Amino acid sequence: MSIWDNTEMLIRLEELRDSRRRAGHRLSFDCFNLKSKERGRVYCSKGKRLCQAKDGSLSLLLVLKGITPKVCKNCKDFERIG
C-alpha cells in the first residue's frame, strides 16, 4: 500500500507538521523553493544541498513528516508559501 492511499497516515503527517509549526519551527514543506523530483525526492530550486545524497536531494517523506534540514533553518532564500 502506498502512503498516498493511507488517509490515516496522511492525516498523522499533517498533524506532525502542524505541531512543529505551532512550536515555531520553519518547515521546508512551507518553502516555495522546494521542488519535487523523481522517485519521491525533493530539491531546493536555489541550489542548496538539503542532505549528503550525491545530488543533494531529500526524501519527500522526511519533508512530509516536518523534518527540516539544517541548511533550511536559517536560509535567507526561504519563501513561505501562502
Secondary structure, DSSP 8 states (H G I E B T S, - for coil): --GGG-HHHHHHHHHHHHHHHHTT---GGGBTTEEEEGGGEEEETT----SSSTT--EEHHHHHTT---HHHHT-TT--B--
